[in-house]
Amino acid sequence: MTYIVTELQTNREGVTANIVTAYTDRYQAEQKYHSILAAAAVSNVYIHAATILDMFGGVIKSEHYRHETAEVEES
């Protein structure tokens, strides 16, 4: 089985960039997926997403972060 991991980064104007990597090992695909999400959690990208697909295009996992505005510091 081949697992495809995609990273999508979309700015506020709707321009999207993607990075696609393929793995034959499910655990390596999961590792890449979670490393993308770890970076996405703190990125400045408006919408930052990760997806794992099977080789038939079926979605195994998909999550995203949307950063609406700059963070407000809590006191």
Rosetta constraint file for C-alpha pairs under 8 A:
AtomPair CA 1 CA 24 HARMONIC 5.92 0.50
AtomPair CA 1 CA 25 HARMONIC 7.91 0.50
AtomPair CA 1 CA 54 HARMONIC 7.41 0.50
AtomPair CA 1 CA 55 HARMONIC 6.84 0.50
AtomPair CA 2 CA 22 HARMONIC 6.63 0.50
AtomPair CA 2 CA 23 HARMONIC 5.69 0.50
AtomPair CA 2 CA 24 HARMONIC 4.62 0.50
AtomPair CA 2 CA 25 HARMONIC 7.45 0.50
AtomPair CA 2 CA 54 HARMONIC 6.20 0.50
AtomPair CA 2 CA 55 HARMONIC 5.27 0.50
AtomPair CA 3 CA 22 HARMONIC 5.61 0.50
AtomPair CA 3 CA 23 HARMONIC 5.12 0.50
AtomPair CA 3 CA 24 HARMONIC 6.05 0.50
AtomPair CA 3 CA 25 HARMONIC 7.37 0.50
AtomPair CA 3 CA 26 HARMONIC 6.56 0.50
AtomPair CA 3 CA 29 HARMONIC 6.39 0.50
AtomPair CA 3 CA 52 HARMONIC 6.54 0.50
AtomPair CA 3 CA 53 HARMONIC 5.77 0.50
AtomPair CA 3 CA 54 HARMONIC 4.88 0.50
AtomPair CA 3 CA 55 HARMONIC 6.00 0.50
AtomPair CA 4 CA 20 HARMONIC 6.83 0.50
AtomPair CA 4 CA 21 HARMONIC 5.77 0.50
AtomPair CA 4 CA 22 HARMONIC 4.43 0.50
AtomPair CA 4 CA 23 HARMONIC 6.37 0.50
AtomPair CA 4 CA 29 HARMONIC 7.31 0.50
AtomPair CA 4 CA 51 HARMONIC 7.96 0.50
AtomPair CA 4 CA 52 HARMONIC 5.55 0.50
AtomPair CA 4 CA 53 HARMONIC 5.02 0.50
AtomPair CA 4 CA 54 HARMONIC 6.21 0.50
AtomPair CA 4 CA 55 HARMONIC 6.86 0.50
AtomPair CA 5 CA 20 HARMONIC 5.74 0.50
AtomPair CA 5 CA 21 HARMONIC 5.27 0.50
AtomPair CA 5 CA 22 HARMONIC 6.20 0.50
AtomPair CA 5 CA 23 HARMONIC 7.90 0.50
AtomPair CA 5 CA 29 HARMONIC 6.38 0.50
AtomPair CA 5 CA 32 HARMONIC 7.25 0.50
AtomPair CA 5 CA 33 HARMONIC 6.42 0.50
AtomPair CA 5 CA 50 HARMONIC 7.07 0.50
AtomPair CA 5 CA 51 HARMONIC 5.62 0.50
AtomPair CA 5 CA 52 HARMONIC 4.57 0.50
AtomPair CA 5 CA 53 HARMONIC 6.43 0.50
AtomPair CA 6 CA 18 HARMONIC 6.73 0.50
AtomPair CA 6 CA 19 HARMONIC 5.64 0.50
AtomPair CA 6 CA 20 HARMONIC 4.54 0.50
AtomPair CA 6 CA 21 HARMONIC 6.53 0.50
AtomPair CA 6 CA 33 HARMONIC 7.93 0.50
AtomPair CA 6 CA 50 HARMONIC 5.58 0.50
AtomPair CA 6 CA 51 HARMONIC 5.23 0.50
AtomPair CA 6 CA 52 HARMONIC 6.57 0.50
AtomPair CA 7 CA 18 HARMONIC 5.41 0.50
AtomPair CA 7 CA 19 HARMONIC 5.15 0.50
AtomPair CA 7 CA 20 HARMONIC 6.55 0.50
AtomPair CA 7 CA 36 HARMONIC 6.87 0.50
AtomPair CA 7 CA 48 HARMONIC 7.42 0.50
AtomPair CA 7 CA 49 HARMONIC 5.69 0.50
AtomPair CA 7 CA 50 HARMONIC 4.66 0.50
AtomPair CA 7 CA 51 HARMONIC 6.75 0.50
AtomPair CA 8 CA 16 HARMONIC 6.62 0.50
AtomPair CA 8 CA 17 HARMONIC 5.81 0.50
AtomPair CA 8 CA 18 HARMONIC 4.58 0.50
AtomPair CA 8 CA 19 HARMONIC 6.79 0.50
AtomPair CA 8 CA 47 HARMONIC 7.82 0.50
AtomPair CA 8 CA 48 HARMONIC 5.77 0.50
AtomPair CA 8 CA 49 HARMONIC 5.05 0.50
AtomPair CA 8 CA 50 HARMONIC 6.37 0.50
AtomPair CA 9 CA 16 HARMONIC 5.49 0.50
AtomPair CA 9 CA 17 HARMONIC 5.31 0.50
AtomPair CA 9 CA 18 HARMONIC 6.40 0.50
AtomPair CA 9 CA 45 HARMONIC 6.43 0.50
AtomPair CA 9 CA 46 HARMONIC 7.53 0.50
AtomPair CA 9 CA 47 HARMONIC 5.85 0.50
AtomPair CA 9 CA 48 HARMONIC 4.65 0.50
AtomPair CA 9 CA 49 HARMONIC 6.52 0.50
AtomPair CA 10 CA 14 HARMONIC 5.81 0.50
AtomPair CA 10 CA 15 HARMONIC 5.49 0.50
AtomPair CA 10 CA 16 HARMONIC 4.25 0.50
AtomPair CA 10 CA 17 HARMONIC 6.52 0.50
AtomPair CA 10 CA 45 HARMONIC 6.72 0.50
AtomPair CA 10 CA 46 HARMONIC 6.05 0.50
AtomPair CA 10 CA 47 HARMONIC 5.10 0.50
AtomPair CA 10 CA 48 HARMONIC 6.49 0.50
AtomPair CA 11 CA 15 HARMONIC 5.59 0.50
AtomPair CA 11 CA 16 HARMONIC 6.65 0.50
AtomPair CA 11 CA 45 HARMONIC 6.17 0.50
AtomPair CA 11 CA 46 HARMONIC 5.13 0.50
AtomPair CA 11 CA 47 HARMONIC 6.65 0.50
AtomPair CA 12 CA 46 HARMONIC 5.95 0.50
AtomPair CA 22 CA 29 HARMONIC 7.58 0.50
AtomPair CA 23 CA 28 HARMONIC 6.76 0.50
AtomPair CA 23 CA 29 HARMONIC 5.82 0.50
AtomPair CA 24 CA 29 HARMONIC 7.96 0.50
AtomPair CA 25 CA 29 HARMONIC 6.46 0.50
AtomPair CA 26 CA 30 HARMONIC 6.20 0.50
AtomPair CA 27 CA 31 HARMONIC 6.12 0.50
AtomPair CA 28 CA 32 HARMONIC 6.32 0.50
AtomPair CA 29 CA 33 HARMONIC 6.15 0.50
AtomPair CA 29 CA 52 HARMONIC 7.28 0.50
AtomPair CA 30 CA 34 HARMONIC 6.16 0.50
AtomPair CA 30 CA 52 HARMONIC 7.75 0.50
AtomPair CA 31 CA 35 HARMONIC 6.18 0.50
AtomPair CA 32 CA 36 HARMONIC 6.24 0.50
AtomPair CA 33 CA 37 HARMONIC 6.44 0.50
AtomPair CA 33 CA 50 HARMONIC 6.03 0.50
AtomPair CA 33 CA 51 HARMONIC 6.83 0.50
AtomPair CA 33 CA 52 HARMONIC 6.95 0.50
AtomPair CA 34 CA 38 HARMONIC 6.05 0.50
AtomPair CA 35 CA 39 HARMONIC 6.39 0.50
AtomPair CA 36 CA 40 HARMONIC 6.06 0.50
AtomPair CA 36 CA 49 HARMONIC 7.78 0.50
AtomPair CA 36 CA 50 HARMONIC 6.37 0.50
AtomPair CA 37 CA 41 HARMONIC 6.04 0.50
AtomPair CA 37 CA 48 HARMONIC 7.94 0.50
AtomPair CA 37 CA 49 HARMONIC 7.04 0.50
AtomPair CA 37 CA 50 HARMONIC 6.45 0.50
AtomPair CA 37 CA 63 HARMONIC 7.67 0.50
AtomPair CA 37 CA 64 HARMONIC 7.37 0.50
AtomPair CA 38 CA 42 HARMONIC 7.35 0.50
AtomPair CA 39 CA 43 HARMONIC 6.06 0.50
AtomPair CA 40 CA 45 HARMONIC 7.62 0.50
AtomPair CA 40 CA 48 HARMONIC 5.47 0.50
AtomPair CA 40 CA 49 HARMONIC 7.09 0.50
AtomPair CA 40 CA 64 HARMONIC 7.65 0.50
AtomPair CA 40 CA 65 HARMONIC 6.38 0.50
AtomPair CA 41 CA 65 HARMONIC 6.26 0.50
AtomPair CA 43 CA 48 HARMONIC 7.79 0.50
AtomPair CA 44 CA 67 HARMONIC 6.92 0.50
AtomPair CA 45 CA 66 HARMONIC 7.81 0.50
AtomPair CA 45 CA 67 HARMONIC 6.79 0.50
AtomPair CA 46 CA 65 HARMONIC 7.93 0.50
AtomPair CA 46 CA 66 HARMONIC 5.52 0.50
AtomPair CA 46 CA 67 HARMONIC 4.90 0.50
AtomPair CA 46 CA 68 HARMONIC 6.55 0.50
AtomPair CA 47 CA 64 HARMONIC 6.84 0.50
AtomPair CA 47 CA 65 HARMONIC 5.71 0.50
AtomPair CA 47 CA 66 HARMONIC 4.48 0.50
AtomPair CA 47 CA 67 HARMONIC 6.41 0.50
AtomPair CA 48 CA 64 HARMONIC 5.58 0.50
AtomPair CA 48 CA 65 HARMONIC 5.36 0.50
AtomPair CA 48 CA 66 HARMONIC 6.58 0.50
AtomPair CA 49 CA 62 HARMONIC 7.41 0.50
AtomPair CA 49 CA 63 HARMONIC 5.79 0.50
AtomPair CA 49 CA 64 HARMONIC 4.00 0.50
AtomPair CA 49 CA 65 HARMONIC 6.34 0.50
AtomPair CA 50 CA 62 HARMONIC 5.74 0.50
AtomPair CA 50 CA 63 HARMONIC 5.71 0.50
AtomPair CA 50 CA 64 HARMONIC 6.32 0.50
AtomPair CA 51 CA 59 HARMONIC 7.19 0.50
AtomPair CA 51 CA 60 HARMONIC 7.50 0.50
AtomPair CA 51 CA 61 HARMONIC 5.54 0.50
AtomPair CA 51 CA 62 HARMONIC 4.22 0.50
AtomPair CA 51 CA 63 HARMONIC 6.64 0.50
AtomPair CA 52 CA 59 HARMONIC 6.12 0.50
AtomPair CA 52 CA 60 HARMONIC 5.36 0.50
AtomPair CA 52 CA 61 HARMONIC 5.19 0.50
AtomPair CA 52 CA 62 HARMONIC 6.45 0.50
AtomPair CA 53 CA 57 HARMONIC 5.50 0.50
AtomPair CA 53 CA 58 HARMONIC 5.34 0.50
AtomPair CA 53 CA 59 HARMONIC 4.56 0.50
AtomPair CA 53 CA 60 HARMONIC 5.41 0.50
AtomPair CA 53 CA 61 HARMONIC 7.25 0.50
AtomPair CA 54 CA 58 HARMONIC 5.28 0.50
AtomPair CA 54 CA 59 HARMONIC 6.56 0.50
AtomPair CA 54 CA 60 HARMONIC 6.70 0.50
